[in-house]
Amino acid sequence: MVDLPEVLPLAQKYLTKLNVQNVRYLPSDKVPNSGVYDLIISNAAFAECEKFVQQEYIDKILSKAKRGFIIYNSDVSSNAKYDSIQPYSREQILQILSKYHKPRVFRDCPADYNKPIIIVWDDTSKLKT
């Protein structure tokens, strides 16, 4: 599990109480440059990071994840007037992820003002052939 150092102890407490095993807890700055990951899940957090932070996650984790589930709620054009943080646009993030995976996109809550999308991939079928 990769998250902010302040958040990891709370996550560890709950996952331990739920008896979730085989979890390694790492702050983002301690993630090794090499590795393969079974699954990444991001419920909007990745979409709310600056491009340089997103790129670090892409290089170290997303590009090496066999499966992924990302709720991407960022729309750069609508965020620009309210927020100084400028993440990759939806189109940019899909183009980047397409270099490593075959992402599929689903709409999430079409009535939401920010019209988030869900990005998923599963590369495990590649491993079986």
Beta strands, then each sheet from edge to edge (+ up, - down):
strand 1: 2-3
strand 2: 26-27
strand 3: 40-43
strand 4: 67-72
strand 5: 104-107
strand 6: 117-122
sheet 1: 1+ 2+
sheet 2: 3+ 4+ 6- 5+
end
